[in-house]
Amino acid sequence: MLSLVELERAAAAAEARFAGARLERVIQPQRDRVVLVLYGGAVREKGQLLLCANPETARLSTLDRAPKAPPSPPAFAQYLRAHAVGGRLARLATRGGDRQVELVFETPEGRCVLLLSLFGRRSNLYALDADDRVVASLRPLSETRSELAFGEPWTDPASGVPQRGR
């Protein structure tokens, strides 16, 4: 799992490469991994960004090629396909002074936020709506943040205070 310093470097490199890129595809090849296929940004080419919430190997990284998509996309991938595909990556940075990375996509329907939290066995990838309410999670909330609930405002683990309007 990445340290905060490593995650900050990975986030800065990913933002430099993908800022302004359009989300073309979402692939969820495994239960705890999502691959975002992006086009555009600084390099004006297609690239793949891996968001991994595996308790042992949680990370943010790029891939040389997209993995094969499963025949039937899992629920989290379906949610992202419906609400984020076609959006532009407006921001990619660490959040809350901890091992969390926020990816903000601007879509015709509004803002969609992906929040990758790298907290060991509590690592997870969350989808937040324009009001920073939890709308989907890659891993079950009961396994990672049982104090959170779908439809309720996101709270950073350390503070317990809702983080609205970022």
C-alpha positions as CSV (number, residue, x, y, z in Angstrom):
1,M,0.0,0.0,0.0
2,L,1.2,3.5,-0.8
3,S,2.4,5.9,1.9
4,L,0.9,9.5,1.9
5,V,4.1,10.8,0.2
6,E,3.9,8.1,-2.5
7,L,0.2,8.7,-3.0
8,E,0.8,12.5,-3.3
9,R,3.4,11.8,-6.0
10,A,1.2,9.3,-7.9
11,A,-1.7,11.8,-7.7
12,A,0.4,14.7,-9.0
13,A,1.7,12.6,-11.9
14,A,-1.7,11.3,-12.8
15,E,-3.2,14.8,-12.7
16,A,-0.4,16.1,-14.9
17,R,-1.1,13.4,-17.4
18,F,-4.9,13.2,-17.3
19,A,-6.2,16.7,-16.3
20,G,-9.0,17.6,-18.7
21,A,-9.2,14.1,-20.2
22,R,-12.6,12.6,-21.0
23,L,-13.6,9.3,-19.3
24,E,-14.3,6.9,-22.1
25,R,-14.7,3.5,-20.3
26,V,-15.0,2.0,-16.9
27,I,-13.8,-1.6,-16.4
28,Q,-14.1,-3.5,-13.1
29,P,-11.9,-6.6,-13.8
30,Q,-12.0,-7.7,-10.1
31,R,-14.0,-7.1,-7.0
32,D,-11.6,-4.4,-5.6
33,R,-10.3,-2.8,-8.8
34,V,-11.6,-0.3,-11.3
35,V,-9.8,0.9,-14.4
36,L,-10.7,4.2,-15.9
37,V,-9.9,4.6,-19.6
38,L,-9.3,8.2,-20.3
39,Y,-8.6,10.1,-23.5
40,G,-7.0,13.5,-23.9
41,G,-5.3,15.5,-21.1
42,A,-1.7,16.7,-21.4
43,V,-0.5,13.8,-23.6
44,R,-3.6,13.8,-25.9
45,E,-3.8,10.1,-26.0
46,K,-5.6,7.2,-24.4
47,G,-4.4,6.1,-21.0
48,Q,-5.6,3.7,-18.2
49,L,-5.8,4.7,-14.6
50,L,-6.1,1.9,-12.0
51,L,-7.9,2.5,-8.7
52,C,-7.3,-0.4,-6.4
53,A,-8.9,-0.8,-3.0
54,N,-7.4,-4.2,-2.2
55,P,-6.5,-4.2,1.5
56,E,-3.0,-5.5,0.8
57,T,-2.2,-3.6,-2.4
58,A,-4.4,-0.5,-2.4
59,R,-3.0,2.0,-4.9
60,L,-3.4,4.5,-7.7
61,S,-1.4,3.7,-10.8
62,T,-1.4,3.8,-14.6
63,L,-1.5,0.7,-16.8
64,D,0.0,0.1,-20.2
65,R,-3.2,-1.4,-21.5
66,A,-6.8,-1.9,-20.3
67,P,-7.7,-5.3,-18.9
68,K,-10.4,-7.4,-20.4
69,A,-13.8,-6.4,-19.1
70,P,-16.0,-9.1,-17.5
71,P,-19.0,-10.2,-19.6
72,S,-21.4,-8.6,-17.1
73,P,-20.2,-5.4,-15.4
74,P,-20.5,-5.3,-11.6
75,A,-22.9,-2.7,-10.0
76,F,-20.1,-0.2,-9.2
77,A,-18.9,-0.1,-12.8
78,Q,-22.5,0.2,-14.0
79,Y,-23.0,3.2,-11.7
80,L,-19.9,4.9,-13.1
81,R,-20.9,4.1,-16.7
82,A,-24.2,5.8,-16.1
83,H,-23.0,8.8,-14.2
84,A,-19.3,9.5,-15.1
85,V,-18.5,8.2,-18.5
86,G,-18.2,11.1,-20.9
87,G,-17.2,13.5,-18.1
88,R,-14.0,15.5,-18.0
89,L,-11.5,15.0,-15.2
90,A,-11.5,18.4,-13.6
91,R,-9.4,17.6,-10.5
92,L,-7.2,14.7,-9.2
93,A,-5.5,15.4,-5.9
94,T,-5.1,14.0,-2.3
95,R,-7.9,15.0,0.1
96,G,-8.1,15.5,3.8
97,G,-4.4,15.4,4.5
98,D,-4.5,11.7,4.5
99,R,-4.2,8.7,2.1
100,Q,-7.2,9.7,0.0
101,V,-7.3,10.7,-3.6
102,E,-10.3,12.6,-5.0
103,L,-11.1,12.5,-8.8
104,V,-13.7,15.1,-9.8
105,F,-15.5,14.6,-13.1
106,E,-17.6,17.3,-14.6
107,T,-20.4,15.8,-16.6
108,P,-23.4,17.2,-18.4
109,E,-25.5,16.1,-15.4
110,G,-23.2,17.7,-12.9
111,R,-20.3,16.7,-10.7
112,C,-19.3,13.1,-10.0
113,V,-16.5,12.4,-7.5
114,L,-14.5,9.3,-7.0
115,L,-12.7,9.0,-3.7
116,L,-10.1,6.4,-3.3
117,S,-9.3,5.8,0.4
118,L,-6.1,3.8,1.1
119,F,-6.5,2.6,4.7
120,G,-5.3,-1.0,4.8
121,R,-8.2,-3.3,5.5
122,R,-10.6,-0.4,5.3
123,S,-9.5,0.7,1.8
124,N,-12.3,1.5,-0.6
125,L,-13.4,3.5,-3.6
126,Y,-16.5,5.6,-3.1
127,A,-18.7,7.5,-5.6
128,L,-20.0,10.8,-4.3
129,D,-22.7,13.0,-5.9
130,A,-22.5,16.8,-6.4
131,D,-23.5,17.3,-2.8
132,D,-20.7,15.0,-1.5
133,R,-23.2,12.3,-0.5
134,V,-22.1,8.6,-0.7
135,V,-24.0,7.1,-3.6
136,A,-21.9,3.9,-4.3
137,S,-18.9,2.0,-3.1
138,L,-16.6,-0.6,-4.6
139,R,-16.4,-2.7,-1.4
140,P,-19.3,-3.0,1.0
141,L,-19.5,-0.2,3.6
142,S,-19.9,-2.8,6.3
143,E,-16.3,-4.0,5.5
144,T,-14.7,-0.5,5.4
145,R,-16.7,2.3,7.0
146,S,-19.8,1.0,8.7
147,E,-20.6,4.5,10.0
148,L,-21.3,5.7,6.5
149,A,-24.6,5.2,4.8
150,F,-25.7,5.6,1.2
151,G,-27.4,9.0,0.6
152,E,-25.7,10.5,3.6
153,P,-22.9,13.1,3.5
154,W,-19.3,11.9,3.2
155,T,-17.2,12.4,6.3
156,D,-13.4,12.0,6.4
157,P,-12.4,9.2,8.8
158,A,-10.3,11.3,11.1
159,S,-12.7,14.3,11.5
160,G,-16.2,12.8,11.4
161,V,-17.3,16.2,9.9
162,P,-19.2,16.3,6.6
163,Q,-17.0,17.7,3.8
164,R,-19.5,19.6,1.6
165,G,-18.8,21.6,-1.5
166,R,-15.3,20.8,-2.4
